[in-house]
Amino acid sequence: MTLLQPGTSPRRGLASLLLACLLLAAAAPSRGEEVDLENGFDINETCAGCHGVNGEGGKDGEYPRLAGLPAAYLARQLHLYRDRERPNLAMIEYVDERQMPDPDIRDIAAYLAAIELPIRMPDLPEDATSLEKLRAAEKVFNVPRVEGDPDAGQKIYKRECASCHGPEGWGDESEAVPMLAGQYTQYLWRSVDKYLKGTRIHDPSDPEYRLLAEFSETEIRDIFAYLSTVDDQ
């Protein structure tokens, strides 16, 4: 589901999103409450300073991609930041109760979840303006390939990761499981390091379980090598 069509200004795009609002309501972090995507758009003006106007992240993964992540997952992470259960100094000033009340968390999570980042330049009308072409190009997102054995990584991924993160790494919106494909490899490495150190919980249902400790560095590298090829397909 695309929130903003390539070449469309964000404000004009919001006017065509009534259907998206209805569809997102089922996946919204707080069921039964309406999602205000325009409020999400306004909040994103602050987020964009680090994570990009389209939620694409930046600085090769220093700031992760947020676009397209499940709304419930995004909301849960914001609550963890706000409750100081997920340490992140850069986020503290933005997520206290006054700055980020529950309705705002719901709205920004839904807004970001609905953004699609194409993996290649979309077809545009022949009369598309230079500005429309530029805006479309800014949304194209493709993870650079990284070192490792993607074939070996695919086998490990299918065996160990696919049941939660999806057959090709695009996550599971219904279970609020994030994508691994389409995410910066540098950010994934940083997350693995935090999971192994216990400063971030991999599985909230079993906080003490260190799943990633069972993998060698080579195996993780190969998994990431495979994931870096998925958005080329």
KOLFIKOL-547964 format. One record per atom (N, C-alpha, C): atom name; x negated, y, z; residue in three letters; chain; residue number from 1. Coordinates in steps of 0.1 Angstrom, whole numbers, plus 5000, padded with zeros to 4 digits. Layout:
N
CA;X;Y;Z;ALA;A;NUM
...
This chain:
233
N;4991;4988;5000;MET;A;1
CA;5000;5000;5000;MET;A;1
C;4991;5012;5000;MET;A;1
N;4992;5021;4990;THR;A;2
CA;4984;5032;4989;THR;A;2
C;4990;5045;4995;THR;A;2
N;4983;5051;5004;LEU;A;3
CA;4988;5063;5010;LEU;A;3
C;4987;5075;5001;LEU;A;3
N;4976;5077;4995;LEU;A;4
CA;4974;5089;4987;LEU;A;4
C;4969;5084;4973;LEU;A;4
N;4976;5087;4963;GLN;A;5
CA;4973;5083;4949;GLN;A;5
C;4960;5090;4945;GLN;A;5
N;4951;5084;4938;PRO;A;6
CA;4939;5091;4933;PRO;A;6
C;4943;5103;4925;PRO;A;6
N;4937;5114;4928;GLY;A;7
CA;4940;5127;4920;GLY;A;7
C;4951;5135;4926;GLY;A;7
N;4958;5130;4937;THR;A;8
CA;4969;5137;4943;THR;A;8
C;4964;5144;4955;THR;A;8
N;4969;5156;4957;SER;A;9
CA;4965;5163;4969;SER;A;9
C;4971;5157;4981;SER;A;9
N;4965;5157;4993;PRO;A;10
CA;4970;5150;5004;PRO;A;10
C;4984;5155;5008;PRO;A;10
N;4986;5168;5008;ARG;A;11
CA;4999;5173;5012;ARG;A;11
C;5010;5169;5002;ARG;A;11
N;5008;5169;4989;ARG;A;12
CA;5018;5165;4980;ARG;A;12
C;5020;5150;4981;ARG;A;12
N;5009;5143;4984;GLY;A;13
CA;5010;5128;4985;GLY;A;13
C;5019;5124;4996;GLY;A;13
N;5019;5132;5007;LEU;A;14
CA;5027;5129;5019;LEU;A;14
C;5042;5129;5016;LEU;A;14
N;5046;5138;5006;ALA;A;15
CA;5060;5139;5003;ALA;A;15
C;5066;5126;4997;ALA;A;15
N;5057;5118;4991;SER;A;16
CA;5062;5106;4984;SER;A;16
C;5060;5094;4993;SER;A;16
N;5058;5096;5006;LEU;A;17
CA;5055;5084;5015;LEU;A;17
C;5066;5080;5024;LEU;A;17
N;5078;5084;5021;LEU;A;18
CA;5089;5079;5030;LEU;A;18
C;5090;5064;5030;LEU;A;18
N;5088;5058;5019;LEU;A;19
CA;5089;5043;5018;LEU;A;19
C;5077;5037;5026;LEU;A;19
N;5066;5043;5025;ALA;A;20
CA;5054;5039;5033;ALA;A;20
C;5057;5039;5048;ALA;A;20
N;5063;5050;5052;CYS;A;21
CA;5066;5051;5066;CYS;A;21
C;5075;5040;5071;CYS;A;21
N;5085;5036;5063;LEU;A;22
CA;5094;5025;5067;LEU;A;22
C;5086;5012;5067;LEU;A;22
N;5077;5010;5058;LEU;A;23
CA;5070;4997;5057;LEU;A;23
C;5060;4997;5069;LEU;A;23
N;5054;5008;5072;LEU;A;24
CA;5044;5008;5083;LEU;A;24
C;5050;5006;5097;LEU;A;24
N;5063;5010;5098;ALA;A;25
CA;5069;5009;5111;ALA;A;25
C;5069;4995;5117;ALA;A;25
N;5069;4985;5108;ALA;A;26
CA;5069;4971;5113;ALA;A;26
C;5055;4968;5118;ALA;A;26
N;5045;4974;5113;ALA;A;27
CA;5031;4971;5117;ALA;A;27
C;5026;4982;5127;ALA;A;27
N;5034;4991;5131;ALA;A;28
CA;5029;5002;5139;ALA;A;28
C;5026;4997;5153;ALA;A;28
N;5016;5003;5160;PRO;A;29
CA;5012;4998;5173;PRO;A;29
C;5023;4998;5183;PRO;A;29
N;5032;5008;5182;SER;A;30
CA;5043;5008;5192;SER;A;30
C;5056;5006;5184;SER;A;30
N;5061;4994;5185;ARG;A;31
CA;5073;4990;5177;ARG;A;31
C;5085;4998;5182;ARG;A;31
N;5094;5001;5173;GLY;A;32
CA;5106;5008;5176;GLY;A;32
C;5104;5023;5176;GLY;A;32
N;5092;5028;5175;GLU;A;33
CA;5090;5042;5175;GLU;A;33
C;5086;5047;5161;GLU;A;33
N;5091;5058;5156;GLU;A;34
CA;5088;5063;5143;GLU;A;34
C;5074;5067;5142;GLU;A;34
N;5068;5065;5130;VAL;A;35
CA;5055;5069;5127;VAL;A;35
C;5056;5083;5120;VAL;A;35
N;5048;5092;5124;ASP;A;36
CA;5047;5105;5118;ASP;A;36
C;5034;5106;5110;ASP;A;36
N;5035;5103;5097;LEU;A;37
CA;5022;5103;5089;LEU;A;37
C;5017;5117;5087;LEU;A;37
N;5026;5127;5087;GLU;A;38
CA;5020;5141;5086;GLU;A;38
C;5012;5145;5098;GLU;A;38
N;5017;5141;5110;ASN;A;39
CA;5009;5143;5122;ASN;A;39
C;4996;5135;5121;ASN;A;39
N;4996;5123;5116;GLY;A;40
CA;4984;5115;5113;GLY;A;40
C;4974;5122;5104;GLY;A;40
N;4980;5128;5094;PHE;A;41
CA;4972;5136;5084;PHE;A;41
C;4965;5148;5092;PHE;A;41
N;4972;5155;5100;ASP;A;42
CA;4966;5166;5107;ASP;A;42
C;4955;5161;5117;ASP;A;42
N;4958;5150;5124;ILE;A;43
CA;4948;5145;5133;ILE;A;43
C;4935;5141;5126;ILE;A;43
N;4937;5135;5114;ASN;A;44
CA;4926;5130;5106;ASN;A;44
C;4916;5142;5102;ASN;A;44
N;4921;5154;5102;GLU;A;45
CA;4912;5165;5099;GLU;A;45
C;4900;5165;5109;GLU;A;45
N;4903;5161;5121;THR;A;46
CA;4892;5160;5131;THR;A;46
C;4884;5148;5129;THR;A;46
N;4890;5137;5126;CYS;A;47
CA;4883;5124;5124;CYS;A;47
C;4874;5125;5112;CYS;A;47
N;4878;5133;5102;ALA;A;48
CA;4871;5133;5089;ALA;A;48
C;4857;5139;5090;ALA;A;48
N;4855;5147;5101;GLY;A;49
CA;4841;5152;5103;GLY;A;49
C;4831;5141;5103;GLY;A;49
N;4834;5130;5108;CYS;A;50
CA;4825;5118;5109;CYS;A;50
C;4829;5107;5099;CYS;A;50
N;4842;5104;5099;HIS;A;51
CA;4846;5092;5092;HIS;A;51
C;4851;5095;5078;HIS;A;51
N;4850;5107;5074;GLY;A;52
CA;4854;5110;5060;GLY;A;52
C;4868;5114;5058;GLY;A;52
N;4871;5122;5048;VAL;A;53
CA;4885;5126;5046;VAL;A;53
C;4894;5114;5043;VAL;A;53
N;4889;5104;5036;ASN;A;54
CA;4897;5092;5033;ASN;A;54
C;4894;5080;5042;ASN;A;54
N;4888;5083;5053;GLY;A;55
CA;4885;5072;5063;GLY;A;55
C;4874;5063;5058;GLY;A;55
N;4866;5068;5049;GLU;A;56
CA;4856;5059;5042;GLU;A;56
C;4843;5057;5051;GLU;A;56
N;4842;5064;5062;GLY;A;57
CA;4830;5064;5070;GLY;A;57
C;4819;5071;5063;GLY;A;57
N;4807;5069;5068;GLY;A;58
CA;4795;5076;5062;GLY;A;58
C;4782;5072;5068;GLY;A;58
N;4772;5079;5062;LYS;A;59
CA;4758;5077;5066;LYS;A;59
C;4754;5062;5067;LYS;A;59
N;4759;5055;5056;ASP;A;60
CA;4755;5040;5055;ASP;A;60
C;4759;5032;5067;ASP;A;60
N;4771;5036;5073;GLY;A;61
CA;4776;5028;5084;GLY;A;61
C;4774;5033;5097;GLY;A;61
N;4767;5045;5099;GLU;A;62
CA;4766;5051;5112;GLU;A;62
C;4780;5054;5117;GLU;A;62
N;4788;5058;5107;TYR;A;63
CA;4803;5060;5110;TYR;A;63
C;4810;5049;5102;TYR;A;63
N;4817;5040;5108;PRO;A;64
CA;4823;5029;5101;PRO;A;64
C;4835;5034;5092;PRO;A;64
N;4838;5025;5083;ARG;A;65
CA;4851;5027;5075;ARG;A;65
C;4863;5024;5084;ARG;A;65
N;4873;5033;5083;LEU;A;66
CA;4885;5031;5091;LEU;A;66
C;4897;5028;5081;LEU;A;66
N;4896;5033;5069;ALA;A;67
CA;4907;5032;5059;ALA;A;67
C;4910;5017;5057;ALA;A;67
N;4923;5014;5058;GLY;A;68
CA;4927;5000;5055;GLY;A;68
C;4927;4990;5066;GLY;A;68
N;4921;4994;5078;LEU;A;69
CA;4921;4986;5089;LEU;A;69
C;4935;4985;5095;LEU;A;69
N;4939;4973;5101;PRO;A;70
CA;4952;4972;5106;PRO;A;70
C;4955;4983;5117;PRO;A;70
N;4967;4988;5116;ALA;A;71
CA;4971;4999;5125;ALA;A;71
C;4970;4995;5139;ALA;A;71
N;4975;4982;5142;ALA;A;72
CA;4974;4978;5156;ALA;A;72
C;4960;4976;5161;ALA;A;72
N;4951;4972;5152;TYR;A;73
CA;4936;4971;5156;TYR;A;73
C;4931;4985;5159;TYR;A;73
N;4933;4995;5150;LEU;A;74
CA;4929;5008;5152;LEU;A;74
C;4934;5014;5165;LEU;A;74
N;4947;5012;5168;ALA;A;75
CA;4953;5017;5180;ALA;A;75
C;4946;5011;5192;ALA;A;75
N;4944;4998;5192;ARG;A;76
CA;4937;4991;5203;ARG;A;76
C;4923;4997;5206;ARG;A;76
N;4916;4999;5195;GLN;A;77
CA;4902;5005;5197;GLN;A;77
C;4903;5019;5203;GLN;A;77
N;4913;5027;5199;LEU;A;78
CA;4914;5040;5204;LEU;A;78
C;4918;5040;5219;LEU;A;78
N;4926;5030;5223;HIS;A;79
CA;4930;5028;5237;HIS;A;79
C;4918;5024;5245;HIS;A;79
N;4909;5015;5239;LEU;A;80
CA;4897;5011;5246;LEU;A;80
C;4888;5022;5248;LEU;A;80
N;4886;5031;5238;TYR;A;81
CA;4878;5043;5240;TYR;A;81
C;4883;5052;5251;TYR;A;81
N;4896;5054;5250;ARG;A;82
CA;4903;5063;5260;ARG;A;82
C;4902;5058;5274;ARG;A;82
N;4903;5045;5275;ASP;A;83
CA;4902;5038;5289;ASP;A;83
C;4888;5035;5293;ASP;A;83
N;4878;5040;5285;ARG;A;84
CA;4864;5038;5288;ARG;A;84
C;4860;5023;5289;ARG;A;84
N;4868;5014;5282;GLU;A;85
CA;4865;5000;5281;GLU;A;85
C;4856;4997;5269;GLU;A;85
N;4855;5006;5260;ARG;A;86
CA;4846;5004;5249;ARG;A;86
C;4837;5017;5249;ARG;A;86
N;4825;5016;5254;PRO;A;87
CA;4816;5027;5255;PRO;A;87
C;4812;5033;5242;PRO;A;87
N;4814;5046;5241;ASN;A;88
CA;4810;5053;5229;ASN;A;88
C;4810;5068;5232;ASN;A;88
N;4798;5074;5234;LEU;A;89
CA;4797;5088;5238;LEU;A;89
C;4803;5097;5228;LEU;A;89
N;4801;5094;5215;ALA;A;90
CA;4806;5103;5205;ALA;A;90
C;4821;5105;5205;ALA;A;90
N;4828;5094;5210;MET;A;91
CA;4843;5094;5210;MET;A;91
C;4849;5100;5222;MET;A;91
N;4842;5101;5233;ILE;A;92
CA;4848;5105;5246;ILE;A;92
C;4856;5118;5245;ILE;A;92
N;4850;5128;5239;GLU;A;93
CA;4857;5141;5239;GLU;A;93
C;4870;5142;5230;GLU;A;93
N;4872;5132;5222;TYR;A;94
CA;4883;5132;5213;TYR;A;94
C;4895;5123;5218;TYR;A;94
N;4893;5114;5228;VAL;A;95
CA;4903;5104;5231;VAL;A;95
C;4908;5105;5245;VAL;A;95
N;4906;5116;5252;ASP;A;96
CA;4912;5116;5266;ASP;A;96
C;4927;5117;5264;ASP;A;96
N;4934;5115;5275;GLU;A;97
CA;4949;5115;5275;GLU;A;97
C;4955;5128;5269;GLU;A;97
N;4949;5139;5272;ARG;A;98
CA;4954;5151;5267;ARG;A;98
C;4951;5153;5252;ARG;A;98
N;4939;5149;5248;GLN;A;99
CA;4936;5151;5234;GLN;A;99
C;4942;5140;5225;GLN;A;99
N;4945;5128;5230;MET;A;100
CA;4950;5117;5222;MET;A;100
C;4960;5110;5229;MET;A;100
N;4972;5115;5231;PRO;A;101
CA;4983;5108;5238;PRO;A;101
C;4988;5096;5229;PRO;A;101
N;4996;5087;5234;ASP;A;102
CA;5000;5075;5227;ASP;A;102
C;5006;5078;5214;ASP;A;102
N;5015;5088;5212;PRO;A;103
CA;5021;5090;5199;PRO;A;103
C;5011;5094;5189;PRO;A;103
N;5001;5102;5193;ASP;A;104
CA;4990;5106;5183;ASP;A;104
C;4982;5093;5179;ASP;A;104
N;4979;5084;5189;ILE;A;105
CA;4972;5072;5185;ILE;A;105
C;4980;5064;5175;ILE;A;105
N;4993;5063;5177;ARG;A;106
CA;5002;5056;5168;ARG;A;106
C;5001;5062;5154;ARG;A;106
N;5002;5075;5153;ASP;A;107
CA;5003;5082;5141;ASP;A;107
C;4990;5082;5133;ASP;A;107
N;4978;5084;5139;ILE;A;108
CA;4966;5084;5132;ILE;A;108
C;4962;5069;5128;ILE;A;108
N;4966;5060;5136;ALA;A;109
CA;4963;5046;5133;ALA;A;109
C;4971;5042;5120;ALA;A;109
N;4984;5046;5120;ALA;A;110
CA;4992;5042;5108;ALA;A;110
C;4987;5050;5096;ALA;A;110
N;4983;5062;5097;TYR;A;111
CA;4978;5070;5086;TYR;A;111
C;4966;5063;5080;TYR;A;111
N;4956;5060;5088;LEU;A;112
CA;4944;5054;5083;LEU;A;112
C;4946;5040;5077;LEU;A;112
N;4955;5033;5084;ALA;A;113
CA;4958;5019;5079;ALA;A;113
C;4964;5019;5065;ALA;A;113
N;4971;5029;5062;ALA;A;114
CA;4978;5030;5049;ALA;A;114
C;4969;5034;5037;ALA;A;114
N;4957;5039;5040;ILE;A;115
CA;4948;5044;5029;ILE;A;115
C;4941;5032;5023;ILE;A;115
N;4942;5031;5010;GLU;A;116
CA;4935;5021;5002;GLU;A;116
C;4923;5028;4995;GLU;A;116
N;4911;5022;4996;LEU;A;117
CA;4900;5026;4989;LEU;A;117
C;4897;5017;4977;LEU;A;117
N;4899;5021;4965;PRO;A;118
CA;4896;5012;4953;PRO;A;118
C;4882;5009;4952;PRO;A;118
N;4879;4997;4947;ILE;A;119
CA;4865;4993;4946;ILE;A;119
C;4858;4998;4933;ILE;A;119
N;4866;5003;4924;ARG;A;120
CA;4861;5009;4911;ARG;A;120
C;4870;5020;4907;ARG;A;120
N;4865;5028;4898;MET;A;121
CA;4873;5040;4894;MET;A;121
C;4886;5036;4887;MET;A;121
N;4897;5041;4892;PRO;A;122
CA;4910;5037;4886;PRO;A;122
C;4912;5044;4873;PRO;A;122
N;4921;5038;4865;ASP;A;123
CA;4925;5044;4852;ASP;A;123
C;4933;5057;4855;ASP;A;123
N;4929;5067;4849;LEU;A;124
CA;4936;5080;4850;LEU;A;124
C;4942;5085;4837;LEU;A;124
N;4952;5093;4837;PRO;A;125
CA;4957;5098;4825;PRO;A;125
C;4947;5105;4817;PRO;A;125
N;4948;5105;4804;GLU;A;126
CA;4939;5112;4795;GLU;A;126
C;4938;5127;4798;GLU;A;126
N;4949;5133;4803;ASP;A;127
CA;4949;5147;4806;ASP;A;127
C;4945;5150;4820;ASP;A;127
N;4939;5140;4828;ALA;A;128
CA;4935;5143;4841;ALA;A;128
C;4925;5154;4842;ALA;A;128
N;4927;5162;4852;THR;A;129
CA;4918;5174;4853;THR;A;129
C;4905;5169;4860;THR;A;129
N;4895;5178;4859;SER;A;130
CA;4882;5174;4866;SER;A;130
C;4883;5173;4881;SER;A;130
N;4892;5181;4887;LEU;A;131
CA;4894;5180;4901;LEU;A;131
C;4901;5166;4904;LEU;A;131
N;4910;5162;4896;GLU;A;132
CA;4917;5149;4899;GLU;A;132
C;4907;5138;4897;GLU;A;132
N;4898;5139;4887;LYS;A;133
CA;4888;5128;4885;LYS;A;133
C;4878;5128;4897;LYS;A;133
N;4875;5140;4902;LEU;A;134
CA;4866;5141;4914;LEU;A;134
C;4872;5134;4926;LEU;A;134
N;4885;5138;4929;ARG;A;135
CA;4892;5132;4940;ARG;A;135
C;4893;5117;4939;ARG;A;135
N;4896;5112;4927;ALA;A;136
CA;4896;5097;4925;ALA;A;136
C;4883;5091;4928;ALA;A;136
N;4872;5097;4923;ALA;A;137
CA;4859;5092;4925;ALA;A;137
C;4855;5091;4939;ALA;A;137
N;4859;5101;4947;GLU;A;138
CA;4856;5102;4961;GLU;A;138
C;4861;5091;4969;GLU;A;138
N;4872;5084;4964;LYS;A;139
CA;4878;5074;4972;LYS;A;139
C;4873;5060;4968;LYS;A;139
N;4865;5059;4957;VAL;A;140
CA;4859;5046;4954;VAL;A;140
C;4849;5042;4964;VAL;A;140
N;4851;5029;4969;PHE;A;141
CA;4842;5024;4980;PHE;A;141
C;4838;5010;4976;PHE;A;141
N;4825;5008;4976;ASN;A;142
CA;4819;4995;4973;ASN;A;142
C;4807;4993;4981;ASN;A;142
N;4807;4982;4989;VAL;A;143
CA;4795;4979;4998;VAL;A;143
C;4783;4974;4989;VAL;A;143
N;4772;4981;4991;PRO;A;144
CA;4760;4976;4984;PRO;A;144
C;4756;4962;4988;PRO;A;144
N;4751;4954;4978;ARG;A;145
CA;4747;4940;4981;ARG;A;145
C;4735;4941;4991;ARG;A;145
N;4734;4931;4999;VAL;A;146
CA;4723;4931;5009;VAL;A;146
C;4716;4917;5008;VAL;A;146
N;4704;4917;5013;GLU;A;147
CA;4695;4905;5013;GLU;A;147
C;4702;4893;5020;GLU;A;147
N;4699;4881;5015;GLY;A;148
CA;4704;4869;5021;GLY;A;148
C;4709;4860;5010;GLY;A;148
N;4714;4848;5015;ASP;A;149
CA;4719;4838;5005;ASP;A;149
C;4734;4838;5006;ASP;A;149
N;4740;4845;4996;PRO;A;150
CA;4755;4846;4997;PRO;A;150
C;4762;4833;4995;PRO;A;150
N;4756;4823;4988;ASP;A;151
CA;4763;4810;4987;ASP;A;151
C;4763;4803;5001;ASP;A;151
N;4752;4803;5007;ALA;A;152
CA;4751;4797;5021;ALA;A;152
C;4760;4805;5030;ALA;A;152
N;4760;4818;5029;GLY;A;153
CA;4769;4826;5038;GLY;A;153
C;4784;4824;5035;GLY;A;153
N;4787;4821;5023;GLN;A;154
CA;4801;4818;5020;GLN;A;154
C;4806;4805;5027;GLN;A;154
N;4797;4795;5027;LYS;A;155
CA;4801;4783;5033;LYS;A;155
C;4802;4784;5048;LYS;A;155
N;4793;4792;5054;ILE;A;156
CA;4794;4794;5069;ILE;A;156
C;4807;4803;5072;ILE;A;156
N;4809;4813;5064;TYR;A;157
CA;4821;4821;5066;TYR;A;157
C;4834;4813;5065;TYR;A;157
N;4835;4805;5055;LYS;A;158
CA;4847;4798;5053;LYS;A;158
C;4850;4788;5064;LYS;A;158
N;4839;4783;5070;ARG;A;159
CA;4840;4773;5081;ARG;A;159
C;4843;4780;5094;ARG;A;159
N;4836;4791;5097;GLU;A;160
CA;4836;4797;5110;GLU;A;160
C;4845;4810;5112;GLU;A;160
N;4847;4817;5101;CYS;A;161
CA;4852;4831;5102;CYS;A;161
C;4866;4832;5095;CYS;A;161
N;4868;4825;5085;ALA;A;162
CA;4880;4827;5076;ALA;A;162
C;4893;4825;5083;ALA;A;162
N;4894;4817;5093;SER;A;163
CA;4906;4814;5100;SER;A;163
C;4912;4826;5107;SER;A;163
N;4903;4836;5111;CYS;A;164
CA;4908;4848;5117;CYS;A;164
C;4907;4860;5107;CYS;A;164
N;4895;4861;5100;HIS;A;165
CA;4893;4873;5092;HIS;A;165
C;4898;4872;5078;HIS;A;165
N;4904;4861;5075;GLY;A;166
CA;4910;4859;5061;GLY;A;166
C;4900;4852;5052;GLY;A;166
N;4906;4846;5042;PRO;A;167
CA;4898;4837;5033;PRO;A;167
C;4886;4844;5026;PRO;A;167
N;4888;4857;5024;GLU;A;168
CA;4877;4865;5017;GLU;A;168
C;4872;4877;5026;GLU;A;168
N;4876;4877;5038;GLY;A;169
CA;4871;4887;5047;GLY;A;169
C;4878;4900;5048;GLY;A;169
N;4891;4900;5043;TRP;A;170
CA;4898;4913;5042;TRP;A;170
C;4907;4914;5055;TRP;A;170
N;4905;4906;5065;GLY;A;171
CA;4912;4907;5077;GLY;A;171
C;4926;4901;5077;GLY;A;171
N;4934;4904;5088;ASP;A;172
CA;4947;4899;5089;ASP;A;172
C;4956;4909;5096;ASP;A;172
N;4963;4917;5088;GLU;A;173
CA;4971;4928;5094;GLU;A;173
C;4981;4923;5104;GLU;A;173
N;4987;4911;5102;SER;A;174
CA;4998;4906;5111;SER;A;174
C;4992;4903;5124;SER;A;174
N;4979;4899;5125;GLU;A;175
CA;4973;4896;5138;GLU;A;175
C;4963;4907;5143;GLU;A;175
N;4963;4918;5136;ALA;A;176
CA;4955;4929;5139;ALA;A;176
C;4940;4926;5139;ALA;A;176
N;4936;4917;5130;VAL;A;177
CA;4922;4913;5128;VAL;A;177
C;4916;4922;5117;VAL;A;177
N;4904;4928;5120;PRO;A;178
CA;4899;4938;5111;PRO;A;178
C;4892;4931;5099;PRO;A;178
N;4891;4938;5088;MET;A;179
CA;4883;4934;5077;MET;A;179
C;4868;4933;5080;MET;A;179
N;4861;4924;5074;LEU;A;180
CA;4846;4924;5074;LEU;A;180
C;4841;4928;5060;LEU;A;180
N;4848;4923;5050;ALA;A;181
CA;4845;4927;5036;ALA;A;181
C;4849;4942;5035;ALA;A;181
N;4842;4949;5027;GLY;A;182
CA;4845;4963;5026;GLY;A;182
C;4841;4972;5037;GLY;A;182
N;4833;4966;5046;GLN;A;183
CA;4828;4974;5058;GLN;A;183
C;4813;4975;5056;GLN;A;183
N;4807;4986;5061;TYR;A;184
CA;4793;4988;5060;TYR;A;184
C;4785;4977;5067;TYR;A;184
N;4775;4971;5060;THR;A;185
CA;4767;4960;5066;THR;A;185
C;4760;4965;5078;THR;A;185
N;4755;4977;5078;GLN;A;186
CA;4748;4983;5089;GLN;A;186
C;4757;4983;5102;GLN;A;186
N;4769;4987;5100;TYR;A;187
CA;4779;4988;5111;TYR;A;187
C;4781;4973;5116;TYR;A;187
N;4783;4964;5107;LEU;A;188
CA;4785;4950;5111;LEU;A;188
C;4773;4945;5120;LEU;A;188
N;4761;4948;5116;TRP;A;189
CA;4749;4944;5124;TRP;A;189
C;4750;4950;5137;TRP;A;189
N;4753;4963;5138;ARG;A;190
CA;4754;4970;5151;ARG;A;190
C;4765;4964;5160;ARG;A;190
N;4776;4960;5154;SER;A;191
CA;4786;4954;5161;SER;A;191
C;4782;4940;5167;SER;A;191
N;4775;4932;5159;VAL;A;192
CA;4770;4919;5163;VAL;A;192
C;4761;4921;5175;VAL;A;192
N;4752;4931;5175;ASP;A;193
CA;4743;4934;5186;ASP;A;193
C;4751;4937;5199;ASP;A;193
N;4761;4945;5197;LYS;A;194
CA;4769;4948;5209;LYS;A;194
C;4777;4936;5215;LYS;A;194
N;4782;4928;5205;TYR;A;195
CA;4789;4915;5210;TYR;A;195
C;4779;4906;5217;TYR;A;195
N;4767;4905;5212;LEU;A;196
CA;4757;4896;5218;LEU;A;196
C;4753;4901;5232;LEU;A;196
N;4752;4915;5233;LYS;A;197
CA;4748;4921;5246;LYS;A;197
C;4760;4921;5256;LYS;A;197
N;4772;4919;5251;GLY;A;198
CA;4784;4919;5260;GLY;A;198
C;4789;4933;5262;GLY;A;198
N;4784;4943;5255;THR;A;199
CA;4789;4957;5257;THR;A;199
C;4802;4959;5248;THR;A;199
N;4805;4949;5240;ARG;A;200
CA;4818;4949;5233;ARG;A;200
C;4823;4935;5232;ARG;A;200
N;4836;4934;5234;ILE;A;201
CA;4843;4921;5234;ILE;A;201
C;4847;4916;5220;ILE;A;201
N;4843;4904;5216;HIS;A;202
CA;4847;4899;5203;HIS;A;202
C;4861;4894;5203;HIS;A;202
N;4865;4886;5214;ASP;A;203
CA;4878;4880;5214;ASP;A;203
C;4885;4884;5227;ASP;A;203
N;4894;4894;5227;PRO;A;204
CA;4900;4898;5240;PRO;A;204
C;4907;4887;5247;PRO;A;204
N;4911;4876;5241;SER;A;205
CA;4918;4865;5247;SER;A;205
C;4908;4857;5255;SER;A;205
N;4895;4858;5252;ASP;A;206
CA;4884;4850;5259;ASP;A;206
C;4872;4859;5260;ASP;A;206
N;4872;4869;5269;PRO;A;207
CA;4862;4879;5269;PRO;A;207
C;4848;4874;5272;PRO;A;207
N;4847;4863;5279;GLU;A;208
CA;4834;4857;5282;GLU;A;208
C;4827;4849;5271;GLU;A;208
N;4835;4845;5261;TYR;A;209
CA;4830;4836;5251;TYR;A;209
C;4821;4844;5241;TYR;A;209
N;4809;4840;5239;ARG;A;210
CA;4799;4846;5231;ARG;A;210
C;4798;4838;5218;ARG;A;210
N;4808;4839;5209;LEU;A;211
CA;4809;4832;5197;LEU;A;211
C;4797;4834;5188;LEU;A;211
N;4793;4847;5187;LEU;A;212
CA;4782;4850;5177;LEU;A;212
C;4768;4845;5182;LEU;A;212
N;4767;4841;5195;ALA;A;213
CA;4755;4836;5201;ALA;A;213
C;4752;4822;5195;ALA;A;213
N;4762;4816;5189;GLU;A;214
CA;4760;4803;5183;GLU;A;214
C;4753;4803;5169;GLU;A;214
N;4752;4816;5163;PHE;A;215
CA;4747;4817;5150;PHE;A;215
C;4732;4822;5151;PHE;A;215
N;4724;4817;5141;SER;A;216
CA;4711;4822;5140;SER;A;216
C;4711;4836;5132;SER;A;216
N;4700;4843;5134;GLU;A;217
CA;4700;4856;5126;GLU;A;217
C;4701;4854;5111;GLU;A;217
N;4695;4843;5107;THR;A;218
CA;4695;4840;5092;THR;A;218
C;4710;4837;5088;THR;A;218
N;4717;4829;5096;GLU;A;219
CA;4731;4826;5093;GLU;A;219
C;4739;4839;5092;GLU;A;219
N;4737;4848;5102;ILE;A;220
CA;4745;4860;5102;ILE;A;220
C;4741;4869;5089;ILE;A;220
N;4728;4869;5086;ARG;A;221
CA;4724;4876;5074;ARG;A;221
C;4730;4871;5062;ARG;A;221
N;4731;4858;5061;ASP;A;222
CA;4737;4851;5049;ASP;A;222
C;4752;4854;5048;ASP;A;222
N;4759;4854;5060;ILE;A;223
CA;4773;4858;5060;ILE;A;223
C;4775;4872;5055;ILE;A;223
N;4767;4881;5059;PHE;A;224
CA;4768;4895;5055;PHE;A;224
C;4764;4896;5040;PHE;A;224
N;4755;4888;5035;ALA;A;225
CA;4752;4888;5021;ALA;A;225
C;4764;4884;5013;ALA;A;225
N;4771;4874;5018;TYR;A;226
CA;4783;4870;5011;TYR;A;226
C;4794;4881;5011;TYR;A;226
N;4796;4886;5023;LEU;A;227
CA;4806;4897;5024;LEU;A;227
C;4803;4909;5015;LEU;A;227
N;4791;4911;5013;SER;A;228
CA;4787;4923;5005;SER;A;228
C;4790;4921;4990;SER;A;228
N;4793;4908;4986;THR;A;229
CA;4797;4905;4972;THR;A;229
C;4812;4905;4970;THR;A;229
N;4820;4904;4981;VAL;A;230
CA;4834;4902;4979;VAL;A;230
C;4841;4913;4971;VAL;A;230
N;4837;4925;4974;ASP;A;231
CA;4844;4936;4967;ASP;A;231
C;4838;4939;4953;ASP;A;231
N;4829;4930;4949;ASP;A;232
CA;4825;4931;4935;ASP;A;232
C;4834;4922;4926;ASP;A;232
N;4843;4914;4932;GLN;A;233
CA;4851;4905;4924;GLN;A;233
C;4863;4912;4919;GLN;A;233
